[in-house]
Amino acid sequence: MSARQRIAKALGAATVGALALGLTACGGGDSGGDDGLTTVGFVAVGPEGAWREANETNIQDTFTEDAGYELKYAPATNLDQKSQIDAFTSFVDEGVDVILLSATEATGWEDSLKRAQEAEIPVILLDRGIEPDDTDLYVTRIAPDNIEVSTAVADWAVAAFPEGANYFVLEGPAGVSVVNERNEGFDAVAGAQASLVKVGAQTANWSTEEAKSVVETVLKSNDNDLQFIFAQNDEMGLGAVQAVQEAGLVPGTDVKIATIDGTRNALESLAAGELSFVAEYNPLFGETALEVVEKVLDGEDVESSIVVPSATFDSPEAAETALPDRKF
Ligand code: AHR
């Protein structure tokens, strides 16, 4: 039974004719139905790092034909938003039953979302938010809470440095929703702690190599007088570890490094005493996404924001305990 048939069923036979007429009028052909599969257009980020690979693999492993879905995976070309908008448009024209969107950029989505709304194709955001977020142009966003995750990092930093510290922030790319949210959550706590002194912030584009280069420069320009680095993802934190080591300093002792994601590599580094704190940003929410899609296509209401629970790891022992069962 295709999604549209399910919506019709949920609305009751009396309205089926009107609904069918309405959907036809919207021009969105119904790409679902012949084989009974629900078609899902996944406008994805594509290759970006370990977190993204875990997240997008989990979505693809969840929306399978056995589960009643045909998932059309459309990764961005080199993280380029235009390629995402083109894929989004194709999915609308094709008349998929639902669109999943992980946006490479927070802005620039209104026209696309309006087209999907006119075609009565529900859009569900995965991970990344878009601006403006007070809109009915998408059904919901499924993600861990970036404010909560980055607040956990700041709370840890306040406790770890009762005498204060000079710190630097390695940010993700400008214009990405989660970067703004992580700055907001972290700054709200750390910014209120006068003894935590921010010596600077710079994007390293989620990259280990780029983060290593940035931190090398920051250490030199601050005469190694840096006690803490907040890296907004694991890959950048691991780059910071390398830079600290190459400066002849001891990560975890001379310079403490905190990261977000909680991938295996980061927990192994935490277990080795290199990283000092890892806040998980749980990428494995495929089952949640499927439940939400089912509800939406059955005409049920869903929350406008669905938070994915995430853990924190603050010691080598905590990392060692988690590693044997780590799924990403
Ligand atoms: O949007 C989630 C972020 O994107 C992750 O923290 C990062 O690793 C990924 O590239």
Boltz pocket constraint, residues with backbone or C-beta under 6 A from the ligand:
constraints:
  - pocket:
      binder: B
      contacts: [[A, 48], [A, 49], [A, 51], [A, 52], [A, 127], [A, 128], [A, 178], [A, 206], [A, 232], [A, 233], [A, 234], [A, 260], [A, 261], [A, 281]]
      max_distance: 6.0
